[in-house]
């Protein structure tokens, strides 16, 4: 399954990245996310791990995510590799005439029945990702204005 969404944000790439890399704010703009907490006090960077709790159906699913790319102002990427579900996600930032072009790209590979289920919800997941970016944009632009 692939999830992709793009938006333009009226703020600098650095301002966008500052909000993106704030794990306390992530659940406010990602509808599927209950929490995204660092597993230790090490600084943000490649290899840093997080425990994420996501909404799934009628319950929650806990998994571990690891930063695979961390370039402030440019890209933040994570991987999650838990048993039969593997995910690679990247948030890419690029300067634009109005501020920042913000792009989300997630690839999810799941085995068995979960893989079939993910294919069924792919269109819905892409719609939700677009809504999440609208919320993210609002948070960033309000933060940049204050």
Biotite code that builds the C-alpha atoms (Angstrom):
import biotite.structure as struc

atoms = struc.array([
    struc.Atom([0.000, 0.000, 0.000], chain_id="A", res_id=1, res_name="UNK", atom_name="CA", element="C"),
    struc.Atom([1.222, 3.487, -0.815], chain_id="A", res_id=2, res_name="UNK", atom_name="CA", element="C"),
    struc.Atom([0.078, 6.682, 0.867], chain_id="A", res_id=3, res_name="UNK", atom_name="CA", element="C"),
    struc.Atom([1.004, 9.992, -0.722], chain_id="A", res_id=4, res_name="UNK", atom_name="CA", element="C"),
    struc.Atom([-0.039, 13.581, -0.013], chain_id="A", res_id=5, res_name="UNK", atom_name="CA", element="C"),
    struc.Atom([1.403, 17.023, -0.766], chain_id="A", res_id=6, res_name="UNK", atom_name="CA", element="C"),
    struc.Atom([0.655, 20.539, 0.459], chain_id="A", res_id=7, res_name="UNK", atom_name="CA", element="C"),
    struc.Atom([2.239, 23.972, 0.430], chain_id="A", res_id=8, res_name="UNK", atom_name="CA", element="C"),
    struc.Atom([2.806, 25.670, 3.781], chain_id="A", res_id=9, res_name="UNK", atom_name="CA", element="C"),
    struc.Atom([3.322, 29.397, 4.337], chain_id="A", res_id=10, res_name="UNK", atom_name="CA", element="C"),
    struc.Atom([6.389, 28.945, 6.543], chain_id="A", res_id=11, res_name="UNK", atom_name="CA", element="C"),
    struc.Atom([10.089, 28.285, 6.047], chain_id="A", res_id=12, res_name="UNK", atom_name="CA", element="C"),
    struc.Atom([11.339, 24.692, 5.715], chain_id="A", res_id=13, res_name="UNK", atom_name="CA", element="C"),
    struc.Atom([13.073, 25.068, 9.100], chain_id="A", res_id=14, res_name="UNK", atom_name="CA", element="C"),
    struc.Atom([9.832, 26.214, 10.788], chain_id="A", res_id=15, res_name="UNK", atom_name="CA", element="C"),
    struc.Atom([7.962, 23.294, 9.202], chain_id="A", res_id=16, res_name="UNK", atom_name="CA", element="C"),
    struc.Atom([10.653, 20.836, 10.289], chain_id="A", res_id=17, res_name="UNK", atom_name="CA", element="C"),
    struc.Atom([10.582, 22.138, 13.867], chain_id="A", res_id=18, res_name="UNK", atom_name="CA", element="C"),
    struc.Atom([6.900, 21.220, 14.158], chain_id="A", res_id=19, res_name="UNK", atom_name="CA", element="C"),
    struc.Atom([7.376, 17.946, 12.259], chain_id="A", res_id=20, res_name="UNK", atom_name="CA", element="C"),
    struc.Atom([10.127, 16.816, 14.636], chain_id="A", res_id=21, res_name="UNK", atom_name="CA", element="C"),
    struc.Atom([8.067, 17.521, 17.768], chain_id="A", res_id=22, res_name="UNK", atom_name="CA", element="C"),
    struc.Atom([6.772, 14.118, 18.853], chain_id="A", res_id=23, res_name="UNK", atom_name="CA", element="C"),
    struc.Atom([4.353, 15.693, 21.361], chain_id="A", res_id=24, res_name="UNK", atom_name="CA", element="C"),
    struc.Atom([2.559, 17.505, 18.523], chain_id="A", res_id=25, res_name="UNK", atom_name="CA", element="C"),
    struc.Atom([2.352, 14.525, 16.125], chain_id="A", res_id=26, res_name="UNK", atom_name="CA", element="C"),
    struc.Atom([-0.877, 13.066, 17.587], chain_id="A", res_id=27, res_name="UNK", atom_name="CA", element="C"),
    struc.Atom([-2.553, 16.457, 17.083], chain_id="A", res_id=28, res_name="UNK", atom_name="CA", element="C"),
    struc.Atom([-2.223, 16.268, 13.303], chain_id="A", res_id=29, res_name="UNK", atom_name="CA", element="C"),
    struc.Atom([-2.023, 12.523, 12.592], chain_id="A", res_id=30, res_name="UNK", atom_name="CA", element="C"),
    struc.Atom([-5.517, 11.113, 13.060], chain_id="A", res_id=31, res_name="UNK", atom_name="CA", element="C"),
    struc.Atom([-4.228, 7.537, 13.389], chain_id="A", res_id=32, res_name="UNK", atom_name="CA", element="C"),
    struc.Atom([-1.683, 8.342, 16.095], chain_id="A", res_id=33, res_name="UNK", atom_name="CA", element="C"),
    struc.Atom([-2.400, 8.061, 19.817], chain_id="A", res_id=34, res_name="UNK", atom_name="CA", element="C"),
    struc.Atom([1.202, 8.675, 20.913], chain_id="A", res_id=35, res_name="UNK", atom_name="CA", element="C"),
    struc.Atom([4.737, 8.859, 19.530], chain_id="A", res_id=36, res_name="UNK", atom_name="CA", element="C"),
    struc.Atom([7.265, 8.721, 22.371], chain_id="A", res_id=37, res_name="UNK", atom_name="CA", element="C"),
    struc.Atom([11.045, 8.440, 22.324], chain_id="A", res_id=38, res_name="UNK", atom_name="CA", element="C"),
    struc.Atom([12.326, 5.255, 23.932], chain_id="A", res_id=39, res_name="UNK", atom_name="CA", element="C"),
    struc.Atom([15.323, 7.098, 25.431], chain_id="A", res_id=40, res_name="UNK", atom_name="CA", element="C"),
    struc.Atom([16.751, 10.581, 25.961], chain_id="A", res_id=41, res_name="UNK", atom_name="CA", element="C"),
    struc.Atom([19.220, 10.490, 23.066], chain_id="A", res_id=42, res_name="UNK", atom_name="CA", element="C"),
    struc.Atom([19.084, 13.430, 20.642], chain_id="A", res_id=43, res_name="UNK", atom_name="CA", element="C"),
    struc.Atom([17.016, 13.250, 17.476], chain_id="A", res_id=44, res_name="UNK", atom_name="CA", element="C"),
    struc.Atom([18.988, 11.717, 14.630], chain_id="A", res_id=45, res_name="UNK", atom_name="CA", element="C"),
    struc.Atom([19.325, 8.617, 12.462], chain_id="A", res_id=46, res_name="UNK", atom_name="CA", element="C"),
    struc.Atom([18.811, 5.532, 14.610], chain_id="A", res_id=47, res_name="UNK", atom_name="CA", element="C"),
    struc.Atom([16.648, 7.195, 17.276], chain_id="A", res_id=48, res_name="UNK", atom_name="CA", element="C"),
    struc.Atom([13.725, 4.948, 18.226], chain_id="A", res_id=49, res_name="UNK", atom_name="CA", element="C"),
    struc.Atom([10.166, 5.749, 19.190], chain_id="A", res_id=50, res_name="UNK", atom_name="CA", element="C"),
    struc.Atom([7.249, 3.773, 20.551], chain_id="A", res_id=51, res_name="UNK", atom_name="CA", element="C"),
    struc.Atom([4.166, 4.626, 18.556], chain_id="A", res_id=52, res_name="UNK", atom_name="CA", element="C"),
    struc.Atom([0.604, 3.735, 19.417], chain_id="A", res_id=53, res_name="UNK", atom_name="CA", element="C"),
    struc.Atom([-1.772, 3.923, 16.462], chain_id="A", res_id=54, res_name="UNK", atom_name="CA", element="C"),
    struc.Atom([-5.516, 3.485, 16.185], chain_id="A", res_id=55, res_name="UNK", atom_name="CA", element="C"),
    struc.Atom([-6.392, 0.317, 14.302], chain_id="A", res_id=56, res_name="UNK", atom_name="CA", element="C"),
    struc.Atom([-9.980, -0.792, 13.919], chain_id="A", res_id=57, res_name="UNK", atom_name="CA", element="C"),
    struc.Atom([-11.600, -0.936, 17.343], chain_id="A", res_id=58, res_name="UNK", atom_name="CA", element="C"),
    struc.Atom([-8.328, -0.918, 19.264], chain_id="A", res_id=59, res_name="UNK", atom_name="CA", element="C"),
    struc.Atom([-4.758, 0.306, 19.278], chain_id="A", res_id=60, res_name="UNK", atom_name="CA", element="C"),
    struc.Atom([-1.538, -1.174, 17.909], chain_id="A", res_id=61, res_name="UNK", atom_name="CA", element="C"),
    struc.Atom([1.868, -0.483, 19.450], chain_id="A", res_id=62, res_name="UNK", atom_name="CA", element="C"),
    struc.Atom([5.019, -0.632, 17.356], chain_id="A", res_id=63, res_name="UNK", atom_name="CA", element="C"),
    struc.Atom([8.566, 0.658, 17.279], chain_id="A", res_id=64, res_name="UNK", atom_name="CA", element="C"),
    struc.Atom([9.630, 3.274, 14.738], chain_id="A", res_id=65, res_name="UNK", atom_name="CA", element="C"),
    struc.Atom([13.221, 4.229, 13.939], chain_id="A", res_id=66, res_name="UNK", atom_name="CA", element="C"),
    struc.Atom([14.507, 7.374, 12.242], chain_id="A", res_id=67, res_name="UNK", atom_name="CA", element="C"),
    struc.Atom([16.266, 6.425, 9.004], chain_id="A", res_id=68, res_name="UNK", atom_name="CA", element="C"),
    struc.Atom([16.817, 9.959, 7.682], chain_id="A", res_id=69, res_name="UNK", atom_name="CA", element="C"),
    struc.Atom([17.039, 13.161, 9.674], chain_id="A", res_id=70, res_name="UNK", atom_name="CA", element="C"),
    struc.Atom([18.060, 16.316, 7.839], chain_id="A", res_id=71, res_name="UNK", atom_name="CA", element="C"),
    struc.Atom([16.528, 19.401, 9.500], chain_id="A", res_id=72, res_name="UNK", atom_name="CA", element="C"),
    struc.Atom([14.724, 21.531, 6.944], chain_id="A", res_id=73, res_name="UNK", atom_name="CA", element="C"),
    struc.Atom([14.838, 18.752, 4.312], chain_id="A", res_id=74, res_name="UNK", atom_name="CA", element="C"),
    struc.Atom([13.613, 15.285, 5.299], chain_id="A", res_id=75, res_name="UNK", atom_name="CA", element="C"),
    struc.Atom([12.507, 13.130, 8.193], chain_id="A", res_id=76, res_name="UNK", atom_name="CA", element="C"),
    struc.Atom([12.034, 9.428, 7.468], chain_id="A", res_id=77, res_name="UNK", atom_name="CA", element="C"),
    struc.Atom([11.108, 6.466, 9.648], chain_id="A", res_id=78, res_name="UNK", atom_name="CA", element="C"),
    struc.Atom([10.793, 2.738, 9.350], chain_id="A", res_id=79, res_name="UNK", atom_name="CA", element="C"),
    struc.Atom([8.619, 0.424, 11.355], chain_id="A", res_id=80, res_name="UNK", atom_name="CA", element="C"),
    struc.Atom([9.251, -3.287, 11.071], chain_id="A", res_id=81, res_name="UNK", atom_name="CA", element="C"),
    struc.Atom([6.989, -5.224, 13.394], chain_id="A", res_id=82, res_name="UNK", atom_name="CA", element="C"),
    struc.Atom([6.331, -8.891, 12.633], chain_id="A", res_id=83, res_name="UNK", atom_name="CA", element="C"),
    struc.Atom([4.103, -9.027, 9.553], chain_id="A", res_id=84, res_name="UNK", atom_name="CA", element="C"),
    struc.Atom([3.774, -5.276, 8.838], chain_id="A", res_id=85, res_name="UNK", atom_name="CA", element="C"),
    struc.Atom([6.662, -3.201, 7.493], chain_id="A", res_id=86, res_name="UNK", atom_name="CA", element="C"),
    struc.Atom([6.350, 0.522, 6.847], chain_id="A", res_id=87, res_name="UNK", atom_name="CA", element="C"),
    struc.Atom([8.671, 3.165, 5.422], chain_id="A", res_id=88, res_name="UNK", atom_name="CA", element="C"),
    struc.Atom([7.549, 6.762, 5.724], chain_id="A", res_id=89, res_name="UNK", atom_name="CA", element="C"),
    struc.Atom([9.150, 10.026, 4.648], chain_id="A", res_id=90, res_name="UNK", atom_name="CA", element="C"),
    struc.Atom([8.193, 13.662, 5.085], chain_id="A", res_id=91, res_name="UNK", atom_name="CA", element="C"),
    struc.Atom([10.067, 15.739, 2.510], chain_id="A", res_id=92, res_name="UNK", atom_name="CA", element="C"),
    struc.Atom([10.410, 19.522, 2.602], chain_id="A", res_id=93, res_name="UNK", atom_name="CA", element="C"),
    struc.Atom([11.472, 21.831, -0.208], chain_id="A", res_id=94, res_name="UNK", atom_name="CA", element="C"),
    struc.Atom([11.483, 25.614, -0.473], chain_id="A", res_id=95, res_name="UNK", atom_name="CA", element="C"),
    struc.Atom([8.641, 26.990, -2.590], chain_id="A", res_id=96, res_name="UNK", atom_name="CA", element="C"),
    struc.Atom([7.600, 30.475, -3.658], chain_id="A", res_id=97, res_name="UNK", atom_name="CA", element="C"),
    struc.Atom([5.065, 30.596, -0.810], chain_id="A", res_id=98, res_name="UNK", atom_name="CA", element="C"),
    struc.Atom([7.179, 28.893, 1.863], chain_id="A", res_id=99, res_name="UNK", atom_name="CA", element="C"),
    struc.Atom([7.559, 25.113, 1.888], chain_id="A", res_id=100, res_name="UNK", atom_name="CA", element="C"),
    struc.Atom([6.385, 22.237, -0.286], chain_id="A", res_id=101, res_name="UNK", atom_name="CA", element="C"),
    struc.Atom([5.593, 19.431, 2.183], chain_id="A", res_id=102, res_name="UNK", atom_name="CA", element="C"),
    struc.Atom([5.295, 15.889, 0.862], chain_id="A", res_id=103, res_name="UNK", atom_name="CA", element="C"),
    struc.Atom([4.333, 12.689, 2.661], chain_id="A", res_id=104, res_name="UNK", atom_name="CA", element="C"),
    struc.Atom([5.190, 9.315, 1.156], chain_id="A", res_id=105, res_name="UNK", atom_name="CA", element="C"),
    struc.Atom([4.517, 6.047, 3.014], chain_id="A", res_id=106, res_name="UNK", atom_name="CA", element="C"),
    struc.Atom([4.910, 2.486, 1.748], chain_id="A", res_id=107, res_name="UNK", atom_name="CA", element="C"),
    struc.Atom([3.366, -0.313, 3.804], chain_id="A", res_id=108, res_name="UNK", atom_name="CA", element="C"),
    struc.Atom([4.008, -3.977, 3.130], chain_id="A", res_id=109, res_name="UNK", atom_name="CA", element="C"),
    struc.Atom([1.946, -6.503, 5.034], chain_id="A", res_id=110, res_name="UNK", atom_name="CA", element="C"),
    struc.Atom([1.711, -10.259, 4.794], chain_id="A", res_id=111, res_name="UNK", atom_name="CA", element="C"),
    struc.Atom([-1.363, -12.450, 4.634], chain_id="A", res_id=112, res_name="UNK", atom_name="CA", element="C"),
    struc.Atom([-4.774, -11.153, 5.580], chain_id="A", res_id=113, res_name="UNK", atom_name="CA", element="C"),
    struc.Atom([-3.333, -7.833, 6.770], chain_id="A", res_id=114, res_name="UNK", atom_name="CA", element="C"),
    struc.Atom([-1.901, -7.219, 3.301], chain_id="A", res_id=115, res_name="UNK", atom_name="CA", element="C"),
    struc.Atom([-5.323, -7.837, 1.784], chain_id="A", res_id=116, res_name="UNK", atom_name="CA", element="C"),
    struc.Atom([-6.972, -5.525, 4.336], chain_id="A", res_id=117, res_name="UNK", atom_name="CA", element="C"),
    struc.Atom([-4.472, -2.735, 3.632], chain_id="A", res_id=118, res_name="UNK", atom_name="CA", element="C"),
    struc.Atom([-5.266, -2.905, -0.094], chain_id="A", res_id=119, res_name="UNK", atom_name="CA", element="C"),
    struc.Atom([-8.950, -2.446, 0.744], chain_id="A", res_id=120, res_name="UNK", atom_name="CA", element="C"),
    struc.Atom([-8.335, 0.713, 2.776], chain_id="A", res_id=121, res_name="UNK", atom_name="CA", element="C"),
    struc.Atom([-5.648, 2.324, 0.589], chain_id="A", res_id=122, res_name="UNK", atom_name="CA", element="C"),
    struc.Atom([-7.976, 4.939, -0.934], chain_id="A", res_id=123, res_name="UNK", atom_name="CA", element="C"),
    struc.Atom([-9.378, 5.848, 2.493], chain_id="A", res_id=124, res_name="UNK", atom_name="CA", element="C"),
    struc.Atom([-5.848, 6.074, 3.950], chain_id="A", res_id=125, res_name="UNK", atom_name="CA", element="C"),
    struc.Atom([-4.805, 8.509, 1.206], chain_id="A", res_id=126, res_name="UNK", atom_name="CA", element="C"),
    struc.Atom([-7.844, 10.697, 1.915], chain_id="A", res_id=127, res_name="UNK", atom_name="CA", element="C"),
    struc.Atom([-6.978, 10.711, 5.618], chain_id="A", res_id=128, res_name="UNK", atom_name="CA", element="C"),
    struc.Atom([-3.344, 11.590, 4.859], chain_id="A", res_id=129, res_name="UNK", atom_name="CA", element="C"),
    struc.Atom([-4.530, 14.627, 2.884], chain_id="A", res_id=130, res_name="UNK", atom_name="CA", element="C"),
    struc.Atom([-6.697, 15.680, 5.857], chain_id="A", res_id=131, res_name="UNK", atom_name="CA", element="C"),
    struc.Atom([-3.753, 15.158, 8.214], chain_id="A", res_id=132, res_name="UNK", atom_name="CA", element="C"),
    struc.Atom([-1.619, 17.493, 6.099], chain_id="A", res_id=133, res_name="UNK", atom_name="CA", element="C"),
    struc.Atom([-4.330, 20.168, 6.226], chain_id="A", res_id=134, res_name="UNK", atom_name="CA", element="C"),
    struc.Atom([-4.237, 19.946, 10.035], chain_id="A", res_id=135, res_name="UNK", atom_name="CA", element="C"),
    struc.Atom([-0.426, 19.962, 10.048], chain_id="A", res_id=136, res_name="UNK", atom_name="CA", element="C"),
    struc.Atom([-0.388, 23.017, 7.782], chain_id="A", res_id=137, res_name="UNK", atom_name="CA", element="C"),
    struc.Atom([-2.752, 24.833, 10.140], chain_id="A", res_id=138, res_name="UNK", atom_name="CA", element="C"),
    struc.Atom([-0.569, 24.055, 13.173], chain_id="A", res_id=139, res_name="UNK", atom_name="CA", element="C"),
    struc.Atom([2.623, 25.184, 11.417], chain_id="A", res_id=140, res_name="UNK", atom_name="CA", element="C"),
    struc.Atom([1.139, 28.378, 10.009], chain_id="A", res_id=141, res_name="UNK", atom_name="CA", element="C"),
    struc.Atom([-0.374, 29.333, 13.388], chain_id="A", res_id=142, res_name="UNK", atom_name="CA", element="C"),
    struc.Atom([2.975, 28.652, 15.050], chain_id="A", res_id=143, res_name="UNK", atom_name="CA", element="C"),
    struc.Atom([4.860, 30.696, 12.444], chain_id="A", res_id=144, res_name="UNK", atom_name="CA", element="C"),
    struc.Atom([2.441, 33.628, 12.836], chain_id="A", res_id=145, res_name="UNK", atom_name="CA", element="C"),
    struc.Atom([2.951, 33.868, 16.603], chain_id="A", res_id=146, res_name="UNK", atom_name="CA", element="C"),
])
